[in-house]
């Protein structure tokens, strides 16, 4: 094979580099050219002495796919619904393009990541798609959202993410000469993002500077969240040892990842430790004389990371530039001597704890790691360091040096020594448990979630075909006494079950668990905490779904108050939506409108591209616009939300059901009946793939009710009555006999039967509708309509007193809502005229006759 001059030059330069610098150098100089990479590898292989290092080089630095030409080198014309604009980078797991929508649904610039061919079989791709939807819902200000993804016709997987115009966190810190304290503060933003994901049971597994960008405003954005997990095949046996195929970056990968072992939250703790070490020193925490995977693992077992101050020496950068201690210190706004002093002490202990090879010696969670970093920044004793009296006293003196220097030496020392003496024994005993506590908490939650699925095993259920409801009920009964002793663990377990119940539509089962979670969160985190606000928000949503609007409004109002005080815009928008929706369902759309509009404004400012929370706020505002008769605005909002959700979800999703349904309601009101029927049928088709069997889902009743109304409008009354009946059965079975939705559906069924058959068939559903709605939602318009129709039946049957009560109660909301000229209002007035004439009360009959407008009544 002919070797190019460029390959020879690179070969000679690579041999001169320290091992730790070679990967970055080859990535920078060969990453764009697989042919050149193969030439360099062949030259180094011929050199013999370096063969162990280069044997798996392509896989180790992530260029195996490129060397095999399994990624396109030219920009593809389209990928899914996206049009690549230009290549912005290549990395270990593919090529990244700046891209835009190709179908014109909306304008947005995104990052399109195209992965190597052949990543997984059909089952792996199914996991890929399912988990992509979970990740799309990870909404955090420091996490770059996953927007879309799929597999092209030729089998190439791809992801679409927010495009962040930023620099890797280490380069950004160096460019701005950030001091150590400022670097640690920025690092804490990364920790918050990772901890948020851990609470959602997602582990990143590829935390490194290239995946942590900082934009021009100094905001941190974590990239590629969960990608490594999505494409990792988790096989057992020999395949696990073939690390060159594993999607990881060796310098930042934890020991357990390198061995192909199971990972947990402490895997991300380790990677964060490497990132923090690099931010503070400019170097990786460990050197690898033999940089093969086996050599790396051996080095991890044999050595602890050196003290951070000890690595303040010259560093070879990827472009060959030699950076000395003076420059490294200058990039941190100081000089080598002061930097070495600043890195000595607590920071060494914190980093050593995060970077421990054994998971049992690491921080048990990212929260624990960040907690010690914060305590260090505040001058407080850290948890990871032995709490000797001298150490704590030294911390006290440094925090109070001004008071001591001002003449209060004796008093300050007395207070400090007393505090040390009282707390020393307690802190020493507690300290050994705190790090393990977070690990135990995570393991308990994981074990419980596994237990939910274990219950469904035929061997465990003794062959019984358990429903989703029965599986969850057994899991809840299985909560142990240990979880009762740990309120935080119990809250996490219950929270996980509530999420599953909500997804399945089992709102009644979820509510008592959510109420307990709220109580626990308040006791653990406090009245004004984000955790308590989150729990109240969930509780208000469940109460709303169950039709308890009074309690729902109270809980939503309290959550709204807390989130306004906390100041997080996205959660605040969520609470505004629930609060407004409850007002709307109680018959107060005008009061609801400003809350809806504030939520939309917050979500539009928070999300540059398609996002589920923005889609939800658009749907909610569109529903209000329809209720207020602004049908053009309503249709525009619902179509925007549907297009956004079609971009977010390629596979069936409950969010698509909601959008199809709400669009159907608007189209129906605009008398576009065939389009409305198509929208409702699309909603039912998606739901059929998602709703649990045989229980069904409450949303199905909404779809059937909407579809029935379309058939009614098309003159197909028999089919409409049949669909209303099916909807009624589902509501009562799933939501109970007192839910307001049952009243609405029965009112609709009664209306059809009254017109087609007469009062004999209609009275029972109308009576039920009035009874349910009077108790649950006395201010809503459907109750007035049901009263009017039941009043007609009572009038026809000669029961004048009952008819009078019903018709008089129906008139005010119809007169104040649809108006005096509306057919339904005229119908009530004409029935009152007939009633008072039947009684011989000509004066009152004349009053209502004067109010009645001309025109046919229904």
PyMOL commands that set and color helices and strands:
alter all, ss='L'
color gray80, all
select helices_A, chain A and resi 5-16+19-30+34-46+51-54+57-60+64-67+122-136+169-175+180-199+209-211+227-231+237-241+243-245+255-258+265-281+293-302+308-311+325-330+336-343+346-354+359-361+366-377+389-399+401-405+409-455+458-461+468-477+481-485+487-504+507-525+530-545+549-566+569-585+589-606+612-627+631-648+654-669+673-688+698-713+717-735+740-756+759-776+781-796+800-816+823-839+842-851
alter helices_A, ss='H'
color red, helices_A
select strands_A, chain A and resi 82-91+94-101+109-117+146-151+156-162+166-168+212-215+220-222+315-316+322-323
alter strands_A, ss='S'
color yellow, strands_A
deselect
rebuild
show_as cartoon
